[in-house]
Amino acid sequence: MAKHIFVTGGVVSSIGKGLTSASIGMLLEARGLKVRMQKLDPYINVDPGTMSPYQHGEVYVLDDGSETDLDLGHYERFTNAQLTRDSNYTTGQIYLSVIEKERRGQFLGKTVQVIPHITDEIQDVISKVAEGDVDVVLTEIGGTVGDIESLPFLEAIRQFPMRVGKENCLFIHLTLVPYLKAAGELKTKPTQHSVGILRQIGIQPDVLICRCEQPISRDEREKISLFCNVPVQAVIEERDKDFSVYEVPLSLVDNGLDEFIVRRFGLHTHAANLAPLHEILRRQREPKQEISIAVVGKYAEHKDAYKSIYEALEHAGIHHQIQVRIGRIQSSDIEREAPERLLSGYDGILVPGGFGERGIEGKVQSIRYAREKKIPFFGICLGMQCAAIEFGRNVVGLPGAHSTEFDKDSPHPVICLLDEQREITRLGGTMRLGSQPAKLADGSLAARAYGTLSIAERHRHRYEFNNIYKQQFERHGMKFAGTSPDGGLVEIIELAEHPWFLAVQFHPEFRSKPTAAHPLFAGFIDAASQRRSRRKSMRTFENPSDTAVMPMLD
């Protein structure tokens, strides 16, 4: 029978349950165990697909087309666990399923209630990911202990040991141990209160992971152990990591968490093989070069809105042993201040996706700047559409070229709604979603990067390139380097007369890992690195005392 680990959080939100859960999954896999991951979110939305990036961060898309929580990105980057639509459930999905069953008469006239019907449904979706060949299932409960919307999930996992046996369940609670600078000491009381609330619900945590800025002393651990009824060896320090998120699993190993888990479950495993993780950190600590990338986005001030893109850039840096500095630039600021002022000095420009008209012209201006100044450019989803708009206006000579998403009366709709989307009125889960195959043009930049002519990538969009303009664009130098297998949909565009200009309709960032950088991100960073080296050589030749000035970066 599969073992179950439940991860809850207390004191404050955004404490890092997703990253911690992913790190635990990585350590168990490193011991040879097969792991599955799951996130249960307390909000009533059926999925995050219609939620604002400012509230929820990025929407992470799986191969099967599920629009999920961004924490599933952590799960995929840190582990090899196969994720499906069963890996992320919300309150909305749970209630919708129960209501649909009631409408079909499946409850035989019973009064449908939170207990047992909602809690049974939650337990069923947890059991579903434990089917088949799996050793450990990690289920993260979103939200914070004490929130009213989390109560059905907490009640369900309280009951779950009665379904599968207490010996097959382990509860991990993540809390904050704040440091009060004025007092010069850590405070354990918030953790005590958080665990107290959890125990009132009926859950006694087996492990406490304590987020902190300062080291937790032995005396403080013993105090937490005593008041929270947790063995002192199960009070785990998780100190903030300034250098890399990939230090988190090593911190947990140093505190003996993986050893505690396998002993608690009676699992027989080898010691964790952490050589790949150590190699990742070595490459990050010993970069051979430093480059700068401008990410010009609609939500640039919100880091989580482009979480996977920033991670994929870092993975490409790890691959090439390059430190990638990222400048997060609001596309609407480009409209006010011009690209020359905000983008000069960068070694590459990436324009990511988004929805809505705000900041579109800033993206278009940024792409023109990259094209004319021969700066390596990478466009993703809306970034590809803006590249087509820019090329149509300024190279092909189509005044007013635009997308019908933003200008329904455009004289040259170079981007238009997909045919399959024209009759759709419901917004949730109705875009072109999930893994879609594509064929690449032989000899193209994309084909060289992938090393193959057949690929599959994850999509999330309603609009596409308008094939009516295909020949005009080709006559002016644009290469359609990737299309759907039938040739009907444009997936990748390139410019041959440019050092590195490539844009894609899909989201390659969702397939990138620290141990396997996505080939397009790796190619983009390599091109930016070469540009950096050329510029440095030219400056040294012209003025040996001159040094490069890096822009303001994260």
Salt bridges, closest charged atoms under 4 A:
ASP41 OD1 - LYS39 NZ 3.21
ASP63 OD1 - ARG458 NE 2.76
ASP63 OD1 - ARG511 NH2 2.68
ASP64 OD2 - ARG85 NE 3.94
GLU67 OE2 - ARG460 NE 2.67
ASP69 OD2 - LYS39 NZ 3.01
ASP69 OD1 - HIS56 NE2 3.17
ASP71 OD2 - LYS39 NZ 2.92
ASP71 OD1 - HIS74 NE2 3.96
GLU76 OE1 - ARG458 NH1 2.89
ASP86 OD1 - LYS128 NZ 3.74
GLU102 OE1 - ARG103 NE 2.71
GLU121 OE1 - LYS101 NZ 2.73
ASP124 OD1 - ARG163 NH1 2.98
ASP133 OD2 - LYS34 NZ 3.86
GLU140 OE2 - LYS39 NZ 3.69
GLU155 OE2 - ARG158 NH2 2.74
GLU185 OE2 - LYS187 NZ 2.52
ASP206 OD1 - ARG264 NH2 3.95
GLU222 OE2 - ARG218 NE 3.12
GLU237 OE2 - ARG239 NH2 2.99
ASP240 OD1 - ARG211 NH2 2.88
GLU247 OE2 - ARG285 NH2 3.37
ASP258 OD2 - ARG31 NE 2.97
GLU259 OE1 - ARG31 NH2 2.70
GLU259 OE2 - ARG263 NE 3.74
GLU279 OE2 - ARG282 NH2 2.92
GLU279 OE2 - ARG283 NE 2.98
GLU286 OE1 - ARG282 NH1 3.02
GLU290 OE2 - ARG325 NE 3.68
GLU311 OE2 - LYS307 NZ 3.88
GLU311 OE1 - HIS315 NE2 3.89
ASP333 OD1 - ARG336 NH2 2.15
GLU337 OE1 - ARG341 NE 2.71
ASP347 OD1 - ARG532 NH1 3.68
ASP347 OD1 - ARG535 NH1 2.85
GLU361 OE1 - ARG393 NH1 2.89
GLU361 OE2 - HIS402 NE2 3.47
GLU372 OE2 - ARG368 NE 2.85
GLU372 OE2 - ARG371 NH2 3.76
GLU390 OE2 - ARG371 NH2 2.63
ASP419 OD1 - ARG422 NE 3.25
GLU457 OE1 - ARG511 NE 3.62
GLU457 OE2 - HIS518 NE2 2.60
GLU464 OE2 - ARG432 NH1 3.77
GLU491 OE2 - ARG432 NH2 3.18
GLU491 OE2 - HIS459 NE2 3.75
GLU509 OE2 - HIS507 ND1 2.84
ASP554 OD2 - ARG328 NE 2.53
